Amino acid sequence: MSGTSATAVAGGEPVVVAERLTKRFAATLAVSELSFAIRPGEIFGILGPNGSGKTTAIRMLCGLLVPTSGAARVAGVDVVADPDGVKRAIGYMSQMFGLYTDLTVDENLRFYAGVYGLEREWRARVERAMRDMLLEPVRGRLVGVLSGGFRQRVALGCALLHRPRVLFLDEPTAGVDPAARRTFWGIIRALAADGTAIVVTTHYMDEAERFDRLAFLSRGILKAVGTPAEVKTAFGAGFSLEDIFVQLQESER
């Protein structure tokens, strides 16, 4: 992972803008006045210990959770005024992405092409996904018998069939072996180089070191945002991202 994906394409207008985005659940403040912007071609990480608010932030940006206050626009769509429009405009992949294990790789891709309404161009999109995700060797195999790395690539291919401008990845490589992680991130870097904005949550700090920019959350509050080098400097000389993660985790106990 080179970490240079955004340099050629990130000069356009932001495709994700959060402005004082806040979410309360009764008396619990899950996310407090979160603000940042993400440009085309950036790989942007949202990091923090469990319970820090990163999943809540992602769900608001994906139109899955209504903010208590604040505003956000994703791919030009207002997340409060048109959450369904946001869902149509983005790609989303999580550890629990809904693949059908009793269908083949090809059948899963064709199913999701139908979900996205790709009536006329579904065949070309499926073939592009097969090629880009390096899935041709397993085209006719049931998803249920594939390794975690191949399932991950099938899920990513499904999430990208409608060519979203923004792709959200929630812990996408958890439990995947190092070789599969390397292949996956090679694919992600290529997507970013083509201008797709990638928003990622991860607990792997070696991955985070190679993101273009990242944001650290703790107890729902944005502690730092910037390049990995800028974030480390904000916490103090000699800090690694792992040091920062551990410090925040201990502070939340």
Long-range contacts (C-beta under 8 A, 24 or more apart in sequence): 1-185, 1-189, 1-207, 1-210, 2-189, 2-210, 3-43, 3-209, 3-210, 3-211, 3-212, 3-228, 5-41, 5-42, 5-43, 5-189, 5-192, 5-193, 5-212, 6-39, 6-41, 6-42, 6-43, 6-192, 6-212, 6-213, 8-41, 8-193, 9-40, 9-41, 9-192, 9-193, 9-194, 9-195, 10-39, 10-40, 10-41, 10-42, 10-212, 11-39, 12-39, 12-40, 13-39, 14-38, 14-39, 15-39, 15-40, 15-74, 15-75, 15-76, 15-165, 15-166, 15-197, 16-44, 16-61, 16-72, 16-73, 16-74, 16-75, 16-166, 16-197, 16-199, 17-72, 17-73, 18-57, 18-61, 18-70, 18-71, 18-72, 19-70, 19-71, 19-72, 20-69, 20-70, 20-71, 21-57, 21-60, 21-61, 21-67, 21-70, 21-71, 21-72, 22-67, 22-68, 22-69, 22-70, 23-53, 23-56, 23-57, 23-60, 23-65, 23-67, 23-68, 23-220, 24-68, 29-219, 29-220, 30-56, 30-220, 31-56, 31-57, 31-60, 31-217, 31-220, 32-220, 32-221, 33-70, 33-222, 34-70, 34-215, 34-217, 34-220, 34-222, 35-222, 36-215, 36-222, 36-225, 38-166, 38-197, 38-199, 38-213, 39-197, 40-165, 40-195, 40-196, 40-197, 41-192, 41-193, 41-194, 41-195, 41-196, 41-197, 42-192, 42-197, 42-198, 42-212, 42-213, 43-188, 43-189, 43-192, 43-198, 43-200, 43-210, 43-211, 43-212, 44-197, 44-198, 44-199, 44-200, 44-211, 44-212, 44-213, 44-214, 44-215, 45-199, 45-200, 45-201, 45-202, 45-207, 45-208, 45-211, 45-213, 45-214, 45-215, 46-199, 46-200, 46-201, 46-214, 46-215, 46-217, 47-201, 47-202, 47-208, 47-214, 47-215, 47-216, 47-217, 47-241, 47-245, 48-216, 48-217, 48-218, 48-245, 48-248, 49-218, 49-245, 49-248, 49-249, 49-252, 51-219, 51-252, 52-217, 52-218, 52-219, 52-220, 52-248, 52-252, 53-217, 53-219, 53-220, 53-221, 54-201, 54-217, 55-170, 55-201, 56-220, 57-217, 58-168, 58-170, 58-199, 58-201, 61-86, 61-168, 61-199, 62-86, 62-87, 62-90, 62-92, 62-168, 63-87, 63-90, 74-166, 75-164, 75-165, 75-166, 88-162, 89-164, 89-165, 89-166, 90-164, 90-165, 90-166, 90-167, 90-168, 91-159, 91-160, 91-162, 91-164, 91-166, 91-167, 91-168, 92-159, 92-167, 92-168, 92-170, 93-155, 93-156, 93-159, 93-167, 93-168, 93-169, 93-170, 93-172, 94-169, 94-170, 94-171, 94-172, 95-170, 95-171, 95-172, 95-174, 95-175, 97-155, 97-158, 97-159, 99-143, 99-151, 99-154, 99-155, 99-158, 100-143, 101-142, 101-143, 101-144, 102-142, 102-143, 102-144, 103-142, 103-143, 104-139, 104-140, 104-141, 104-142, 104-143, 105-130, 105-135, 105-138, 105-139, 105-140, 105-141, 105-143, 105-146, 105-150, 105-154, 106-130, 106-139, 106-140, 108-143, 108-154, 108-158, 109-154, 109-157, 109-158, 109-161, 112-158, 112-161, 113-161, 116-161, 116-162, 118-161, 118-162, 125-161, 125-162, 125-163, 126-161, 129-157, 129-158, 129-160, 129-161, 130-157, 132-157, 132-160, 132-187, 132-190, 133-157, 133-187, 134-183, 134-187, 147-180, 148-175, 148-176, 148-177, 148-180, 149-176, 149-177, 149-179, 149-180, 149-181, 149-183, 149-184, 150-180, 152-176, 152-180, 152-184, 153-183, 153-184, 153-187, 156-184, 156-187, 160-191, 164-196, 165-195, 165-196, 165-197, 166-196, 166-197, 166-198, 166-199, 167-191, 167-196, 167-197, 167-198, 167-199, 168-199, 168-200, 169-198, 169-199, 169-200, 169-201, 170-201, 171-201, 171-202, 171-203, 172-200, 172-202, 173-202, 173-204, 173-207, 174-202, 174-203, 181-207, 185-210, 203-245, 205-240, 205-241, 205-242, 205-245, 208-241, 209-241, 214-241, 216-244, 216-245, 216-248, 218-248, 218-251, 218-252, 219-252, 223-248
